[in-house]
Amino acid sequence: MRRHFFLFTLFSLISAPVAAEEVFLVKVSGTIEKGLAAFIGRVMDEAETDGAQAVIIEVDTPGGALDAALTIRDALLYSEVKTIAFINPRAISAGALISFATDHIVMVEGGTIGAATAVDMQGNKASEKVISYFRNEMKATAEKTGRSPELAEAMVDEDVEIETLAPKGKLLTLTTEEAVEQKIAEFKVEAVTEDDKLDEVLKLFDLDEVKLTRKEINWAEQAVRWLTHPMVASLLMSLGFLGLIFEFQSPGWGIGGTLALVCLGLFFGSHLLVNLASWSEVLLFVVGLLLVIADLFFITGFGLLAVPGLVLMFVSIFLSLMGRLDLWTWDTAGVALRPIMISFLLTMVIAAIMLKRLPKSTTWQRVVLNEQETGYHAAPEKHVLLEGKSGKAITDLRPGGTAEFDGQRVSVTTEGDFLEKNVDLRVVEVEGNRIVVRKSDSA
């Protein structure tokens, strides 16, 4: 009996499914930006969850956004999975930081790594604050991964002198041979074809028998990368603000409100996914919007709530474009303000054109009923009798408010115009309890 039990247990252990060993391959090419950071973060999470043997980062980049590079650096540096930077053929600027954050670095023949000083959007050298911050990030990363902190600093700061490699006033950039000699890289890959290069990397770390899985950016991450582009972000803000303007101009919920909801949702949602914005910015925007709505429809005297509401909306968008708090400078503030100003100007121009021309267009005439129907009126008789009468605005009309006709005070709305208190009015339409007025021709 014991023998049978032993054989059954042994058979169960042998036949039990064993998790397949796996290596993830990720390509970091072109400009490093915030959407790529979200992708790398997802891959590293999957690697830990799936128990991957290693993650190979194939690097070929001239650099990119510093905040995105720092996010990728943290994901690699603090991962429990083995990470390998395969530089094929260059890791410049932010690419150098990403490579330093991995456990192992290998480079193809003729490769380069370094020249990691921070620059602004115009390609000019960044402020001393940013340079100092990035220099210490490179130094700390090198210390954590067992590489020379002095060489890491020399790649960022031209004032750091490395004898025979980087004289004072020159940034350090190492070739493959120099990187191996200085123990920045461990191996030189001598294969020629791309497939052979990758096979050689796998053999160097005894991973040639392990399943290789190439990780690609999915459609959602690609969409986020596109939506967070400054020009696309400006367009989303413009369309969102236009939608709000037209929604305020018309009663009930319409296409303007839907457009605003979709565009502003895409703007904040995409920035949330790449950690540019947080829910606090979204909350600020919603509170600001509610204050503007309350001022338009419930408060007499424009500005009491609208001005602080507009300020909150501006601040929320500005903060979502600023990125990491530790990288804030006047330069980054200018970069964040640029799409906001573009969006504001674009919104004002389009709104002015559409408010002036749209009601007269043939397309608008087809979808809007302009003819006044005769016959049955659902309005109370006292309201029907007001049609065509003249009166005066008792409150500001934005576009709703209160007016007086023959001593009778009633709630009215304009055709979309904002009118001041005490303006002479004329009733142009009565529909149910809705009384539409227009500024009197004699006013």
C-alpha positions in Angstrom: 0.0 0.0 0.0 2.8 2.4 0.9 4.6 1.5 -2.3 1.5 2.4 -4.3 1.1 5.7 -2.5 4.7 6.5 -3.1 4.4 5.8 -6.9 1.2 7.8 -7.1 2.9 10.8 -5.4 5.9 10.6 -7.6 3.7 10.4 -10.8 1.8 13.4 -9.6 4.9 15.5 -9.1 6.3 14.5 -12.5 3.1 15.1 -14.4 2.3 18.5 -12.7 2.5 21.4 -15.0 5.8 23.4 -14.8 5.8 27.1 -15.5 7.7 27.7 -18.8 10.8 29.8 -18.4 10.6 33.0 -20.3 12.6 36.1 -21.3 11.0 39.4 -22.3 12.5 41.5 -25.0 11.6 45.2 -25.2 12.8 47.7 -27.8 13.5 51.3 -26.7 14.1 53.2 -29.9 13.6 56.7 -31.1 12.7 59.5 -28.7 11.8 58.5 -25.2 8.5 60.0 -24.1 5.8 59.5 -21.5 3.8 56.9 -23.3 6.9 54.7 -23.5 7.3 55.0 -19.7 3.8 53.5 -19.2 4.6 50.7 -21.5 7.9 49.8 -19.8 6.1 49.9 -16.4 3.5 47.4 -17.6 6.2 45.1 -19.0 8.1 45.0 -15.7 4.9 44.4 -13.8 4.1 41.4 -16.1 7.7 40.1 -15.8 7.4 40.0 -12.0 3.9 38.5 -12.1 4.8 35.8 -14.7 8.1 35.0 -13.1 10.2 35.9 -16.2 13.9 34.9 -16.0 15.0 38.3 -17.4 14.0 41.4 -19.3 16.2 42.5 -22.2 15.9 46.2 -23.1 17.3 46.7 -26.6 18.4 50.4 -26.6 18.8 52.6 -29.6 17.9 56.2 -28.7 19.2 59.7 -28.8 17.3 60.5 -25.6 14.1 62.2 -24.8 11.9 63.5 -22.0 13.7 63.5 -18.6 10.6 62.7 -16.5 9.8 59.7 -18.7 13.4 58.5 -18.4 13.2 58.8 -14.6 10.0 56.8 -14.5 11.6 54.0 -16.6 14.7 54.2 -14.5 12.7 53.5 -11.3 10.8 50.6 -12.9 14.1 48.9 -13.9 16.2 49.8 -10.9 13.8 48.5 -8.3 12.5 45.4 -10.1 13.3 41.9 -8.7 13.6 40.6 -12.3 17.1 40.4 -13.9 17.4 43.3 -16.4 19.8 43.5 -19.3 20.5 46.6 -21.4 21.4 45.6 -25.0 22.8 48.8 -26.5 22.3 48.4 -30.3 24.1 50.7 -31.1 23.6 53.9 -29.0 22.3 54.9 -25.6 22.6 58.7 -25.5 21.3 61.1 -22.9 18.1 59.6 -21.3 19.1 56.3 -22.9 22.3 56.2 -20.8 20.3 56.6 -17.6 18.0 53.8 -18.6 21.0 51.5 -19.4 22.7 52.4 -16.1 19.5 51.3 -14.3 19.8 47.7 -15.5 21.7 44.9 -13.9 23.9 44.1 -16.9 25.0 46.2 -20.0 26.2 44.7 -23.3 27.0 46.7 -26.4 27.4 46.0 -30.1 30.7 46.9 -31.8 30.7 50.6 -32.7 28.2 51.4 -30.0 28.2 54.5 -27.8 26.8 55.5 -24.3 26.8 58.9 -22.6 26.3 62.6 -23.4 23.5 62.7 -20.9 23.3 66.3 -20.0 19.7 67.6 -19.7 18.4 70.0 -22.4 15.2 72.0 -22.8 12.6 71.8 -25.6 14.7 74.1 -27.8 17.8 71.9 -27.4 19.6 74.4 -25.1 21.3 73.3 -21.9 18.9 73.0 -19.0 19.1 75.1 -15.8 21.7 74.4 -13.2 18.9 73.0 -10.9 18.0 70.3 -13.5 21.6 69.5 -14.3 22.4 69.0 -10.7 19.3 66.9 -10.1 20.1 64.7 -13.2 23.7 64.3 -12.3 22.8 63.0 -8.9 20.2 60.6 -10.4 22.9 59.2 -12.7 25.4 59.0 -9.8 22.9 57.2 -7.5 21.9 54.8 -10.3 25.5 53.9 -10.9 26.1 53.3 -7.2 23.1 51.1 -7.0 24.1 48.9 -10.0 27.8 48.8 -9.1 29.2 51.1 -11.8 31.5 54.1 -11.6 29.6 57.1 -10.2 32.4 59.4 -11.4 31.9 58.3 -15.0 28.1 58.6 -14.6 28.5 62.2 -13.4 30.9 63.1 -16.2 28.2 62.0 -18.7 25.9 64.7 -17.3 28.1 67.5 -16.2 30.9 68.9 -18.4 32.6 70.3 -15.3 33.5 66.8 -14.1 36.9 65.9 -15.5 37.9 62.3 -16.2 41.6 62.0 -17.2 42.2 60.7 -20.8 38.4 60.2 -21.3 36.7 63.5 -20.7 38.7 66.8 -20.3 37.0 69.5 -18.3 34.4 71.3 -20.5 33.5 68.1 -22.5 30.8 65.6 -21.7 31.8 62.0 -21.5 30.7 59.6 -24.2 32.1 56.1 -24.2 32.6 53.8 -27.2 31.9 50.0 -26.8 35.6 49.3 -26.2 35.9 52.1 -23.6 32.7 51.1 -21.8 34.0 47.5 -21.5 37.4 48.6 -20.3 35.8 50.9 -17.7 33.5 48.2 -16.6 30.4 50.1 -17.6 29.5 47.3 -20.0 30.3 43.7 -19.4 30.5 42.3 -22.9 31.0 43.3 -26.5 28.6 41.7 -29.0 30.5 40.8 -32.2 27.7 39.2 -34.3 26.7 41.0 -37.5 23.0 40.3 -38.2 20.3 41.3 -35.8 19.2 37.8 -35.1 22.7 36.7 -34.4 23.3 39.6 -32.1 20.3 38.7 -30.0 21.3 35.0 -29.9 24.7 36.0 -28.7 23.2 38.2 -25.9 21.1 35.2 -24.8 24.1 32.9 -24.8 26.2 35.3 -22.7 23.6 35.0 -19.9 22.8 31.3 -20.4 19.3 32.2 -21.6 19.6 30.6 -25.1 17.3 27.7 -24.1 14.6 30.0 -22.6 11.5 31.0 -24.5 11.9 34.6 -25.9 8.8 36.8 -25.8 8.9 40.1 -27.7 6.7 42.7 -25.9 5.0 45.3 -28.1 3.1 48.5 -27.3 -0.7 47.7 -27.3 -3.3 49.9 -29.0 -4.3 51.6 -25.8 -0.7 52.6 -25.0 -0.2 53.8 -28.5 -3.3 55.9 -28.2 -2.1 57.4 -24.9 1.3 58.3 -26.6 -0.6 60.1 -29.3 -3.1 61.8 -27.0 -0.4 63.2 -24.7 1.5 64.8 -27.7 1.4 68.6 -27.0 -0.4 69.5 -30.3 -3.1 66.8 -29.7 -3.5 67.9 -26.1 -4.0 71.5 -27.3 -6.7 70.3 -29.8 -8.5 68.3 -27.1 -8.5 71.3 -24.8 -9.8 73.6 -27.6 -12.6 71.2 -28.5 -13.5 70.7 -24.9 -13.8 74.4 -24.2 -15.8 74.9 -27.4 -18.2 72.2 -26.4 -18.7 74.0 -23.0 -19.3 77.3 -24.7 -22.0 76.0 -27.0 -23.5 73.9 -24.2 -23.9 77.1 -22.1 -25.6 78.8 -25.1 -28.4 76.2 -25.4 -30.9 74.8 -22.9 -30.7 71.1 -21.8 -27.9 68.6 -22.6 -26.7 68.6 -26.2 -23.9 67.8 -28.5 -21.7 70.6 -27.1 -21.8 69.0 -23.6 -21.1 65.6 -25.0 -18.1 66.9 -27.1 -16.7 68.6 -24.0 -17.1 65.5 -21.9 -15.4 63.3 -24.4 -12.5 65.6 -25.2 -11.7 66.7 -21.7 -12.1 63.1 -20.6 -9.5 62.0 -23.2 -7.2 64.8 -22.1 -7.2 64.1 -18.4 -7.5 60.3 -18.8 -4.4 60.0 -21.0 -2.4 62.2 -18.7 -3.6 60.1 -15.7 -2.4 56.9 -17.4 1.2 58.3 -17.9 1.3 59.8 -14.4 1.4 63.4 -15.7 -1.9 64.2 -13.9 -3.5 62.9 -10.7 -7.1 62.8 -9.5 -6.5 66.0 -7.6 -6.1 67.9 -10.9 -9.3 66.3 -12.2 -11.1 67.4 -9.0 -9.8 70.9 -9.3 -11.1 71.1 -12.9 -14.6 69.8 -11.9 -14.9 72.2 -9.0 -13.8 75.1 -11.2 -16.4 74.1 -13.9 -19.2 73.9 -11.3 -18.3 77.4 -10.0 -18.5 78.8 -13.5 -21.9 77.1 -14.1 -23.2 78.4 -10.8 -22.1 81.9 -11.7 -23.7 81.8 -15.1 -27.1 80.5 -14.0 -27.6 81.3 -10.3 -25.6 84.3 -9.3 -26.3 87.9 -10.2 -23.2 89.8 -11.4 -20.6 87.9 -13.5 -17.3 87.1 -11.8 -18.2 86.3 -8.2 -17.8 82.6 -8.8 -16.7 82.5 -12.4 -13.3 84.1 -11.9 -12.1 81.7 -9.2 -13.7 78.8 -11.2 -11.8 79.7 -14.3 -8.6 80.0 -12.3 -9.1 76.5 -10.8 -9.7 75.1 -14.3 -6.5 76.8 -15.6 -4.4 75.6 -12.7 -5.7 72.0 -13.0 -4.7 71.9 -16.7 -1.4 73.6 -16.0 -0.5 71.1 -13.3 -1.4 68.1 -15.5 1.1 69.4 -18.1 3.9 70.2 -15.7 4.8 66.6 -14.9 7.1 65.7 -12.0 7.2 68.2 -9.2 10.9 67.7 -8.6 11.6 68.9 -12.2 9.7 72.1 -12.1 11.6 75.1 -13.4 10.6 78.3 -15.3 11.6 76.5 -18.5 9.2 73.6 -17.8 6.5 76.1 -16.8 6.9 77.8 -20.2 6.7 74.5 -22.0 3.5 73.7 -20.1 1.9 77.1 -20.8 2.5 76.8 -24.6 -0.3 74.3 -25.4 -2.6 76.1 -23.0 -2.1 79.4 -24.8 -2.5 77.7 -28.2 -5.7 76.1 -27.0 -7.1 79.4 -25.6 -6.4 81.3 -28.8 -7.8 78.5 -31.0 -10.9 78.3 -28.9 -11.6 82.0 -29.0 -11.1 82.2 -32.8 -13.2 79.2 -33.6 -15.9 80.2 -31.1 -16.2 83.7 -32.6 -16.5 82.4 -36.1 -19.0 79.7 -35.3 -21.2 81.9 -33.1 -21.4 84.5 -35.9 -21.7 82.2 -39.0 -23.3 78.9 -37.8 -26.9 80.2 -37.3 -26.9 81.5 -40.9 -25.5 78.4 -42.5 -27.7 76.1 -44.6 -26.6 73.1 -42.6 -27.7 74.7 -39.4 -31.1 75.7 -41.0 -31.7 72.0 -42.0 -31.3 70.7 -38.4 -32.9 73.6 -36.5 -36.7 74.4 -36.8 -37.0 78.1 -37.5 -40.7 78.3 -38.6 -43.1 79.1 -35.9 -46.0 76.6 -35.7 -49.5 77.8 -35.3 -52.3 76.0 -33.5 -51.9 74.2 -30.2 -49.7 75.8 -27.5 -48.7 73.9 -24.4 -47.8 77.1 -22.7 -50.1 78.6 -20.0 -52.4 81.2 -21.4 -50.8 84.0 -19.4 -47.5 83.2 -21.0 -48.9 82.9 -24.5 -50.3 86.5 -24.2 -46.7 87.7 -23.6 -45.6 86.9 -27.1 -44.6 90.1 -28.9 -44.7 92.2 -25.7 -41.9 94.5 -24.6 -40.5 94.7 -21.1 -37.3 95.1 -19.1 -34.6 92.8 -17.7 -34.8 92.7 -13.9 -31.6 90.7 -13.6 -28.6 90.0 -15.9 -29.6 87.4 -18.5 -26.8 84.8 -18.9 -28.7 83.5 -20.9 -31.4 82.9 -18.3 -32.8 85.4 -15.8 -35.8 87.4 -14.8 -37.7 90.0 -16.7 -40.9 92.1 -16.2 -43.7 92.6 -18.7 -46.7 94.9 -17.8 -45.9 94.5 -14.1 -45.6 90.7 -14.3 -42.2 89.1 -13.4 -41.4 85.9 -15.3 -38.3 83.7 -15.9 -36.9 84.2 -19.4 -34.0 83.1 -21.5 -32.3 84.8 -24.5 -31.4 83.1 -27.8 -27.9 82.7 -26.4 -26.8 86.3 -25.9 -25.7 87.6 -22.5 -27.7 90.8 -21.7 -27.3 93.2 -18.8 -29.8 94.2 -16.2 -32.4 97.0 -17.2 -32.0 96.3 -20.9 -35.3 96.7 -22.9 -36.6 93.3 -24.2 -39.1 91.8 -26.5 -40.7 88.4 -26.3 -40.0 86.5 -29.5 -41.2 83.0 -28.6 -43.2 81.2 -26.0 -42.9 77.4 -25.7 -44.4 75.8 -22.7 -42.9 77.6 -19.7 -39.9 78.7 -21.8 -40.1 82.4 -22.7 -37.5 83.5 -25.2 -36.6 87.2 -25.4 -34.4 89.4 -27.5 -32.9 92.8 -27.0 -35.5 95.4 -28.2 -34.6 97.2 -31.4 -35.2 100.5 -29.6 -32.7 99.6 -26.9 
